[in-house]
Amino acid sequence: MYLHLGQDTVVAFEEIIGIFDLDTTTVSKSTRDYLKRAEQAGIVVNVSMELPKSFIVCKDGGGKITMFISQISPSTLLKRTGYIQGLANI
């Protein structure tokens, strides 16, 4: 299965390491430093020119890390994965 992150960008579920809320995670200096280093390393892909709401960290089969910045909220992305519905069935 694939997750649509915005614009023309989709990623495979198995490549997703985490989906994070930019508003709550950037309060921490550690997260801001991580985002800054990722930007400097050239692994950040902005999939929208709108106000960013989330960042998604992915690792492909070759071990390459990519961070996507999306205008879609983390809760909407999680709903699209069906992960929350899966938990409800346990």
N, C-alpha and C positions, 0 to 999 in steps of 0.2 A: 504494500500500500504506500501511497505517497501523500505528503502534506503540502498544500498550497500556501506559500508564505506571503504572497502578494505579487502584483504585476505578472510576470511570466516565469516565476520561480517556484519550483517544486523540489522537495527532497524526499528520499525514501525514509520510511519510519525507522528502519534499522540503523540509519546513519545519525539519527538525532541523539545527542548526548543530553541536552537540556534545553528547556524553554524558560526564559527569564523575563521578568517585568523590569523595564528600564527605570520606572519611577521608584520602585522599592529597593532595587539592588544597587543603584548608583549612590545611595546614601553612604555605603561603605567605601572607604578609601581603597581598600584592596581590590574591589570590583572596578573602581574607576581606573586604577593602575593597570589592571588586567585588560580592560577595554583599550586603554591608551597603547599598551604594548602590542595588542592584536592589530590595531590600526597601523602602527609603525611597521609591523611585520608584513603588512599587505594581505592579511587573511580576512579582512572585513568586506562584506558585500552588502551595500545598501540597496534593498529591493524596492524602495519607494522614496520619493522626494517629499512625502508628507511627514507630519510629526511622528517620530518613531515611538512605539509603545513597547516593543519587545526585542530581545535578541535571542537567537537560536544558535547553539553551538553544535556543529556536526563534524563527524569524522568519517571519511569515506573508506572504502575497502583497502586502499593503499596506505592508510594511516594519516592522510592529510587532514588537518583541522581547518574548517571554514566557519566563520561567524557571520550570520545573516542578521541585518537590522531590518525590522518590519514595522509597518504601521498598524498591523493587526494585533489586538490585545492578546496577552498570553492565555487568558481564559477562553477566548474564541479558538485559538490554535489548539488548546487541549481538547475542547469539545470536538473539533474536527478530527482528532486522532481516534476518538472513541474510547480513550483511556479511562475517562471518568465513568462512562457507561459500563465498562468492563469491571471496574471496582464495585459498582452497584450490584452486579450479578454474583458477587462472591458471597 
